Amino acid sequence: MSELPNCPKCGSEYTYEVGTLLTCPECAHEWSKAEGSATEIVRVWKDANGNILQDGDTVTVIKDLKVKGSSSAIKGGTKVKNIRLIEGDHDIDCRIDGFGAMQLKSEFVRKA
């Protein structure tokens, strides 16, 4: 039996083959055999209109968003300056006037 490489994302030794892909059962990362461990996957964040977002962009909220633990909401049309893109479900880290530090989903903003 051939020796499979460790997972390039988490380093797990328990990788296995699924068709032409190698899969890690611990972190669910998949990569092709041809790529090996030297290829890095680059994530692209897009707004509601499909425009590519970058760190430092200014975005506009497209609809009213309820804020957990607060009686008020972020109104549609609110501009948010100097965003940071992060991994996760809420992929924009920002500061909103009147609310403070906040995380937003990119599907609810458009590039200004």
C-alpha positions as CSV (number, residue, x, y, z in Angstrom):
1,M,0.0,0.0,0.0
2,S,1.3,3.5,-0.9
3,E,2.1,6.1,1.8
4,L,-0.3,9.0,1.7
5,P,0.9,12.5,2.6
6,N,-0.2,14.3,5.8
7,C,-3.0,16.9,5.6
8,P,-1.5,20.3,4.5
9,K,-4.0,22.2,6.6
10,C,-3.9,20.5,10.0
11,G,-1.1,17.9,9.6
12,S,-3.2,14.9,10.3
13,E,-1.7,11.5,9.3
14,Y,-5.2,9.9,8.8
15,T,-5.7,11.1,5.2
16,Y,-7.6,8.8,2.7
17,E,-8.4,8.8,-1.0
18,V,-11.8,9.6,-2.5
19,G,-11.6,9.3,-6.3
20,T,-8.9,11.7,-7.4
21,L,-8.9,13.7,-4.2
22,L,-7.2,13.2,-0.9
23,T,-9.3,14.0,2.2
24,C,-8.6,14.6,5.8
25,P,-11.2,13.2,8.2
26,E,-10.2,15.6,11.1
27,C,-10.6,19.0,9.4
28,A,-12.5,17.9,6.2
29,H,-9.9,19.5,3.9
30,E,-9.7,18.1,0.4
31,W,-6.9,18.5,-2.2
32,S,-5.9,16.8,-5.4
33,K,-3.0,14.4,-5.6
34,A,-1.3,16.6,-8.3
35,E,-1.4,19.6,-6.0
36,G,0.4,17.9,-3.2
37,S,1.0,19.9,0.0
38,A,2.6,23.0,-1.6
39,T,-0.6,24.5,-3.1
40,E,-2.4,27.0,-0.9
41,I,-6.2,27.6,-1.4
42,V,-7.0,31.3,-1.6
43,R,-10.4,32.4,-0.5
44,V,-12.2,35.3,-2.2
45,W,-14.9,37.2,-0.4
46,K,-17.8,38.7,-2.4
47,D,-20.5,41.2,-1.5
48,A,-24.2,40.8,-2.3
49,N,-23.7,42.0,-5.9
50,G,-20.7,39.7,-6.6
51,N,-18.0,42.4,-6.2
52,I,-14.7,41.2,-4.7
53,L,-14.1,42.6,-1.2
54,Q,-10.7,43.4,0.3
55,D,-9.4,44.5,3.7
56,G,-9.9,48.3,4.2
57,D,-12.9,48.6,1.9
58,T,-15.9,50.7,2.7
59,V,-19.3,48.8,2.4
60,T,-22.9,49.7,2.8
61,V,-25.4,47.5,4.7
62,I,-28.2,46.6,2.3
63,K,-31.0,45.7,4.8
64,D,-31.9,46.3,8.4
65,L,-30.0,43.8,10.6
66,K,-31.1,42.8,14.1
67,V,-28.4,42.9,16.7
68,K,-28.4,40.1,19.2
69,G,-28.7,41.5,22.8
70,S,-29.8,45.0,21.6
71,S,-33.2,46.6,21.1
72,S,-32.0,48.5,18.1
73,A,-31.0,47.4,14.6
74,I,-28.4,48.4,12.1
75,K,-30.3,50.3,9.5
76,G,-30.0,49.5,5.8
77,G,-27.8,52.2,4.1
78,T,-25.4,52.3,7.0
79,K,-21.8,52.8,5.8
80,V,-19.1,50.8,7.4
81,K,-15.5,51.9,6.8
82,N,-12.2,50.0,7.0
83,I,-13.5,46.4,7.1
84,R,-11.3,43.4,7.8
85,L,-12.0,40.0,6.2
86,I,-11.9,37.0,8.4
87,E,-12.6,33.2,8.1
88,G,-15.9,31.9,9.5
89,D,-19.6,32.3,9.2
90,H,-19.5,36.0,9.8
91,D,-16.7,37.0,7.5
92,I,-16.4,40.8,8.0
93,D,-14.9,42.3,11.2
94,C,-15.7,46.0,11.6
95,R,-16.6,48.8,13.9
96,I,-20.0,50.5,13.5
97,D,-20.7,53.9,15.0
98,G,-23.2,53.6,17.8
99,F,-22.8,49.8,18.1
100,G,-19.0,49.2,18.4
101,A,-17.1,46.1,17.2
102,M,-19.3,43.9,15.1
103,Q,-19.1,41.0,12.7
104,L,-21.2,40.9,9.5
105,K,-21.9,38.5,6.8
106,S,-20.7,39.6,3.3
107,E,-24.1,38.6,1.8
108,F,-25.7,41.6,3.6
109,V,-23.4,44.3,2.3
110,R,-22.4,45.9,-1.0
111,K,-19.2,47.6,-1.8
112,A,-19.5,51.4,-1.6
